[in-house]
Amino acid sequence: MAIYHVVQFKFKALLPPEEVKAACDGMLALGEKCVHPTSNTPYVKTLGGGKDSSIEGRQNGFTHCFISKFENEEDRKYYVEKDPAHLAFVADLLDKVDGVQVMDFTPGDF
């Protein structure tokens, strides 16, 4: 069953806009860069993401949000724990953010 992966970033206040854009582009590029270890094909379906535009005022400082989809638990586990492209992205991102929030869900699983 599909798993949706929602990631929110709170970029550092003084981070130059071009670095924010590069980080966002890097997040979206994971859909192509993350290759399954057995099929050698991309396995992360990047559904999209971007800068917050909510009018509700409940962002708590988070400025950007991204949604990806995995076909199963094994793919998500590989992505989080072992995928070299994802791990390199995370390592590069850490000095650019004051916060990261991640939530995953399976549709209809209440």
C-alpha positions as CSV (number, residue, x, y, z in Angstrom):
1,M,0.0,0.0,0.0
2,A,1.2,3.5,-0.9
3,I,2.9,5.7,1.8
4,Y,3.0,9.4,1.5
5,H,6.0,11.2,2.9
6,V,5.5,14.9,3.9
7,V,8.6,17.0,4.8
8,Q,8.6,20.6,6.0
9,F,11.6,22.8,6.3
10,K,12.3,25.8,8.5
11,F,15.2,27.5,6.7
12,K,17.7,29.6,8.6
13,A,16.6,33.3,8.6
14,L,19.9,34.6,7.1
15,L,20.3,31.8,4.5
16,P,20.6,33.5,1.0
17,P,17.6,32.9,-1.3
18,E,19.7,31.2,-3.8
19,E,20.7,28.6,-1.2
20,V,17.1,28.0,-0.3
21,K,16.2,27.5,-3.9
22,A,19.1,25.1,-4.4
23,A,18.0,23.1,-1.4
24,C,14.4,23.0,-2.7
25,D,15.6,22.0,-6.2
26,G,17.7,19.3,-4.5
27,M,14.6,17.9,-2.6
28,L,12.6,17.8,-5.8
29,A,15.5,16.1,-7.7
30,L,15.4,13.2,-5.3
31,G,12.6,11.7,-7.4
32,E,15.1,11.1,-10.2
33,K,18.3,10.7,-8.2
34,C,17.1,8.0,-5.8
35,V,17.5,4.7,-7.7
36,H,16.1,1.4,-6.4
37,P,19.0,-1.0,-5.5
38,T,17.5,-4.0,-7.3
39,S,15.6,-2.5,-10.3
40,N,18.1,0.4,-10.9
41,T,15.2,2.7,-11.6
42,P,13.9,5.7,-9.7
43,Y,11.4,4.6,-7.1
44,V,10.4,7.9,-5.3
45,K,7.4,9.6,-6.8
46,T,7.9,13.3,-6.0
47,L,4.4,14.8,-6.0
48,G,5.6,18.3,-5.5
49,G,6.5,21.0,-3.1
50,G,7.3,24.6,-2.6
51,K,7.1,27.7,-0.4
52,D,4.3,28.0,2.0
53,S,1.3,30.2,1.0
54,S,-1.2,29.4,3.7
55,I,-3.3,32.3,5.0
56,E,-4.0,30.5,8.3
57,G,-0.9,31.6,10.2
58,R,-0.2,28.2,11.7
59,Q,3.1,27.4,10.0
60,N,5.2,27.7,13.2
61,G,8.1,29.0,11.2
62,F,8.1,26.3,8.6
63,T,8.5,27.8,5.2
64,H,8.6,25.0,2.6
65,C,6.7,21.7,2.3
66,F,7.3,18.6,0.0
67,I,5.3,15.5,-0.6
68,S,6.6,12.2,-2.0
69,K,5.1,8.8,-2.4
70,F,6.5,5.3,-1.9
71,E,4.8,2.2,-3.2
72,N,5.6,0.2,0.0
73,E,7.3,0.1,3.4
74,E,10.4,-1.5,2.1
75,D,11.0,1.4,-0.4
76,R,10.5,4.0,2.3
77,K,12.8,2.2,4.7
78,Y,15.5,2.0,2.1
79,Y,15.1,5.7,1.3
80,V,15.3,6.8,4.9
81,E,18.1,4.5,6.0
82,K,20.3,3.6,3.0
83,D,19.7,5.6,-0.2
84,P,23.0,7.4,-0.9
85,A,21.3,10.2,-2.8
86,H,18.9,10.9,0.0
87,L,21.5,10.6,2.8
88,A,23.8,13.0,0.9
89,F,20.9,15.5,0.5
90,V,20.1,15.3,4.3
91,A,23.8,15.8,5.2
92,D,24.0,18.9,3.0
93,L,20.7,20.3,4.3
94,L,21.4,20.2,8.0
95,D,23.5,23.4,8.2
96,K,20.8,25.3,6.2
97,V,17.8,24.6,8.4
98,D,16.6,25.4,11.9
99,G,14.0,22.7,11.8
100,V,12.7,19.8,9.8
101,Q,9.4,18.1,10.4
102,V,8.5,14.8,8.7
103,M,5.2,12.9,8.7
104,D,4.3,9.8,6.7
105,F,0.8,8.4,6.2
106,T,-1.0,5.6,4.4
107,P,-4.3,6.8,2.9
108,G,-7.3,5.7,4.9
109,D,-5.3,4.4,7.8
110,F,-6.9,6.2,10.8
